[in-house]
Amino acid sequence: MTERPIRLFGDPILRSVCDPVRPGDPRVRALVDDLLENVQLPGRAGLAANQIGAGLRVFSYFVDDQLGYVINPVLEVFGDPVPMDEGCLSVPGFYFPRLRHPRARVTGIDVDGNTVVVEGEGQLAQALQHETDHLDGRLYLEGLEPEVKREAMRAVRQAPWFRTPRA
């Protein structure tokens, strides 16, 4: 297995909306294999394609021994948002409270174009929302309450891995 480097906060690909995938796209099978292998590393619940440098609408998840992926996910959420501690591989070392819906469902396809539906509660629901946000070019920091977001951005700017984005 090749461990793919994770793109960090400040990398422009994380702010870009990922391109939909056409069924049968030959680039996707290898990408899915990489996403499935890399999401199983310790401390990971989900991994979006743009986090490893591919601007395509694909993510993988690994929650409670449930491993899978979704291509071109469409997200539905259920229930009133509740605060959940959340972190991100692209913002390493930090966890902040963020409102997320307690239940979520994504509908998409697999590499053969078959319909895939993943529905979950708790951590799986959080992962489905978080990874779909990534594919839409949004980091979880953007959804923090204003005061928490100020604190988070201060902490991120002081992190040893942080680099100022180039113009």
N, C-alpha and C positions, 0 to 999 in steps of 0.2 A: 504494500500500500504506500502511496505517496501522499504525505501530509501536505495539503495545499496551504500556502500562507493566507492568513485572513487580512483583508483590507481594513484599515483602521479609519476612525473618524477623521474627516478632512480629505479623504480620497474622493474625488469627484464621482466615481462610479456609484458610490453609496447614495448620492443625491439624484441619480438619474432614474427615470422610470424604465423598467426593463421591457424589452421587446417580447411580444407574444411569440410562441413557438408554433411552427407549422407541423402538423403530424407527419412523421417520417423524416424530419430534419436529421441528417446524419450526425450532426454535432451533439445531439442531445443525449444519446445513449451513454457516451463516455462521460459527459457532464453529470448525468444521473448517478453513474457508478462512483464518481469522485464525491458527489454530495452524500451518498449513502455511506461510503467508507469514512469520510471525514466527520460526519455528524455523530458517529459512534465513539469518537475520542472522549475521554473523561471531561465532564463538566459541560456537555453540549446537549441542548434539547432541540435545536433547529439550526439550519444553515441555508441561507439564500444564495442563489447563484452569483449575485453581484458581490457577495462577501468574499468570493474567491476569484473575482475578476471577470465573470461572464455576465453580460448584460441581457440575460434571457429570463423569462418568467418561469422559474423552476425553484422549488425549495424542497429540502428534506427535513424530516423530524424524527426524533428518537425520545419518546416519553413513555415511562413505565413499561419498558421493553417492547413498545410498539414502534416499529421502524417502517418508514415509508417516505414517499415523495409525491408531489403534485406538480403537474405542468399546467400553466395558464390558470392558476387558482382564482376562483371568484368567492369572496368571503361573505358570509352571513353571520350576524351576531345576535345573541338572545340574552334577555335579562338586563337589569340595570347594572351599569358599570360599578365595580368594586375595586378598592385599592389592592394592588399586588406588588410585592417587591419584584423588580425586573432588572435584568442585566443584559449585556450584549457582547458577543465576541468582538465586535468592532469598536467597543468602548470598554476595553478590558479592565477588570479590577473594581468596577463600580456597580452598585445596585441602588436603585431609587424607587420610591413608591410611585406607581402609575395606575391610573384607572383602566381596567380592562373588563370586558363583558365576561360573565361567568361561563357562558356556553358559546361555542362557535362551530361553524361548518364551512368547509371549503369544497367546492366542486370544480373539477378540472379533468385532465386526461393523464394517461400513462404514456410510455414511449411508443406504444402501438396504436394510440388514438382511442383507447377504451376509456369510458367514463370512470372517474375516480371520485368518491365522496368520502371525506374524513370529517367526523364529528366528534367533539369532545367537550369535557368540562375541565375546570381547574387549570392545571399546568398545560395540558394539551390545547385547551381553548386559547390560553395565553400565547403559546407557541404559534398556533395557526394565525392569530392576529399579528404577532410580532413579525413573522416571516413574510406575510402578505404586505405589511407595511414596507419592509425592505424592498420588495419588488416594485413598490410604488415610489421608491426613492425617499422614504421617510425613516428616520431613526427614532427609536423609542424616546429619546430625550425631548423630541418635539412635542410629545403628548404630556409632558410633566406639568404639574401646576406651576404657575409663574414663579413663586418663591423657591420651590424645589428646583426648578429649571435654572434659576440664577446660581444657586448653590452647586448644582451639578456642573454647569459650564465652568465655574471657577475651579472646581476640583479637576475637571478634564484638562483645562489649560495648564495645570500644574503637574499633570501626569508625566512620567519620564518618557513615555512613548509618543506624547503629543507633538505634532509638528504643525506650524502655521501653514494653512493652505497657500499654495503658490498662485499668484495672479495670472 
